[in-house]
Amino acid sequence: MSLFITLEGIDGSGKTTAGKKLADRLEKEGRRVLFTQEPSDFIIGKFIKDYILKSEKENRTDGASGLPDILPADTSIFASAPDASLSLHLSSINALDKGSYELACLLLFSADRVIHTDELSKKLKYYEVIICDRFVDSTFAYQSFEGFEKLILDLNSLILKLQNLRVDRTYLFDIDPVLAFLRISQKFDKSSFDFKSRDFFERVRKRYLFLAEKFPERIRVIDAGKNKEAVLENLIEDITPLLNLQKGGME
C-alpha cells in the first residue's frame, strides 16, 4: 500500500514547490512516487482550471461580492470549444447569485474528487508514496458555508469511504497572509483565488488551523515562512518514520 500524503495551505504558502522537491528527494532515494494535484487533469478538473480558476486580470473580481469573475467581457475565447453553446452555459454560471455560485463550485470540486480518488485507488499498489497537492481540506477551508461545515466534512468523508482511501499525513503549510501576498505578487500565472482579499485568506487560514486542531494525528503544521531548504528538511524529518513503518508493514 502507498503512503498517501496531502499538501494544504493558502495560496502563496509554497506547498507546491515543496511537494515537488519532496517527490524528487524520495525518488532519488529509489522510491516510486506519484505527484498529483486537485483540481485534477480529468475532464471536470480541466473545466475548473480553465473556466473557474482561470485568471482574467481585466475582470478578476466582482466588486460587490468578492467572487471571481470567471468570464471576460469578450467570450470569444470560447469560440474554439467543441460545444458551440459552451459560452452560453458559462455565462449562465457567471450570472448566478453568490450562494448558488459557491454551491455550484463546491459540487464541481467534489465531482472532480470522486473521479480523482477512483483513479488514485487503482494506483495505490504501484507507488510507495502518493503526494497530492490540495485535497479534502482545501474544500473545507476555501468552500465552507457558514453553518454547513459539518455537511462538507461529511461529504469529504463519504468520497474517501467510497474508495476506501485514507490520508496518512497532511502537511499544512501555514504562513502569514501578508507574506503569502508578497509571494503571489511575483507570480506570472495567477488564478482567480490569487486575487482574493487579505481578509479572505485570513478566514481560510483560520479554517485550516481549525482542522489542524481537530485532526492532530493526521495534520502536521509546517512553518511555511521559513526558507525552502528548511521547509523540505521539516518534511523529510516527519515523513521518514512513516516510511519506515510502511516498510516494516510490507516485510
N, C-alpha and C positions, 0 to 999 in steps of 0.2 A: 504493500500500500504506500501511496505517496504521502509526503508531509505537505499539507495544504496550508500555505501562508498567504495572508491578505495584507495589503498595504492601504492605509487610510490617512486622511488629513486634508486640511483646507488647501485650495489652490495656492501654489507658491511654496508649499512645505518641503518640496524636494523629494517626495516619496518615489516618483517615477525614476528619477536619476539614481537614487539609492537602490531601488529594487533591481534595476538593470545591472548595477555594479555588483550587487549581491549574487545575482544569477551568474554573472561572469566568473566571480570568485569561486562559486560552488562548482561550476563546470570545469574550471582549471584544476579542481581537486578530484576530478574524474566522476562527478555525479551527473546523472541525467536530469536536466532541469527544463521545465516549461515556464516561460514568462508569458502571461496573458493579461487581459485587461477588460474592464467594463466602462462604457458600452463595448460590446464585443464586435467582431468583424462579420457576424451573421447579419441577415437582411434587416432585422429590426434595429440592431445596434448601429448598422451603417446609416439607417434613416435618422436615428437620434443624432449621430455625429454630423451628418450632412445638413440636416434641416432643423434640429432643435438646438444643438450646441454650436453650430457654425457661427463664426464671428462675422458680424456685419457692422463694421465700425460706424458707418454713417447713420445706422438705425439701431444702435446697440441696446437701448433700453426704452421701456415705456415709462416716461417720467412720472406718471400718476401711480402706477402700481409697483414699479421696480422690476417688472417681468422682462425677460429678454424678448426683444422683437425678432422673431425668427425669420421674418420675411423682409427683404429690402423693398423700397418703394417700387423698383422695377423688377417684376417677377420673370423677366425674360431669361434669367439664368436657368430656369427650369424647362426651357423650351426643348432641350435635348433629352428630357426624361422619357423613358419608354412609354409611360402612361401620359397621354396628352392632357388629361384632366388633373394631373398632379398639382399644378399651380393653384387650381381652384380649391382642391382639398386643403392645401397648405394655407390658403387664405382663410378658409373656414376655421382652421386650428388657431390661426393668429387672431381671429376675431372673438375667441372665447373669453368669457369673463375670467377673473383671476382664479377663483376656486375651481372652475371647470378645467382651465388650462393646467393647473397644478395636478389635478386628479388624472387628466389625460397623460401627463408626463410620468406620473407615478406608475400607471398601468403599463406604459410603454417600456420603462426601465425594467419593470418586473417581468414582462413578457420576454424581453431580451435575456434576462437572467435565467428563465426557465430553459430556454434553448441552450444558453451557455453552460449551465450546470449539467444538462443532459450530455453535452459533449465532454465536459470535464470528467464526469463519472466513468466514461468509456476509456479515458486516458490515464486513470489512476495507476493502472498496473504497468504502464510503460515508462513512468517517470518516478524518480526518487523524491523530487521536490517540485511542487507547482506553486508559482508565485503569481498572485492576481492583484493587479493594480486597480483598486476600488472593488468593493463587493457589497454585501448586505448593509454594512454600517453606513455606507455613503447614502443609501436610500433613507435611513433614519435621520441622518444628520442634515441632509440637504432637502429632503422632501416631506418631512413630518408636518402633519396638520395638527394644530393645537387641539387637544382633546382626543386625538386619534393615534397617539403614539403607540399604544398597546396593539392596535389593529395592524400597524405597519410592522412591528416586531413579530406579530403572529404570522403575517404574510411572508416575511423573510424566512421564518422557521418552517412554514409549510413547504416553501420551494426547496429548502435543503432536505427536508424529510422525504419529499417525493423522490429525490435522487440518492437518498441515503448518504448524503455528503456532510462532512463535518469540517469546520475550520479549526486547525490545530493551533495556530497562532496568528494574531493580528497585531501588526505594528502600527501604532497611531503616531504619526509624525506631528507633534504638537509645536506650534510656532505662533509668535505674536503676529496678529494680522497686519500690523504696520510693516514688519519685516517682510511678510509674505507679499504685500502690495509692492514693496520695492523690487522684489524679485520678479513679480508679474510684469512690472513696467518695462523690464528688459527683454520680455518675450516677444517674438515676432508673430507666432501663431497662437492667437488667443481665441478662447471660446466665449460664449455669452456669459458664462459664470465668472470669467475673469473681470468682467465689467461691473460686477455687483458691488454694493457699497461695503464700507468697513463694518457697519453695523450688522449687515447680513452675515459676514464671515465671523463676527463675534458670536452670533447666535449659533452658527454651525459648529464653531469650536466648542461652545458650551455643551451642545448635544453630544459631540464626540467624547468629551470628558465625562459626561453623564454615563455613557456606555462603558467607559473605562472603569468607572466605579462599580457599575452593575455587573460587569463580566471580568473581574480582575484575573481570573485563572486563564483567560484567553487573550486579553488585550494587554500589551506592553506599551507604555508611553515612551516615545523616543524624543529627546530634545532636538528638534529639527533646526534650532538656531545655531547649532554647532557647525563646524566645517565638515565637508563631505567625508573626509577620511575618518573623522571621529564618529560620525553617524554610522558609517559602514562597520567600524570596529564594534560599536554597540550592538549592531545587528548580529554580527558573527559571534560575539560573546554569548548572546541569548540563544541563538539557533543551534549552536554546537551541541549542547546537552540533548536537545530534541532529536538531532540527527543520530546521536549515539544511542538514544533509546530506540529509535526506529531501526537501527542496525541490529541492536540486541534482540528486538522482537522478531526480526526476519531470520535470525540464525536458529 
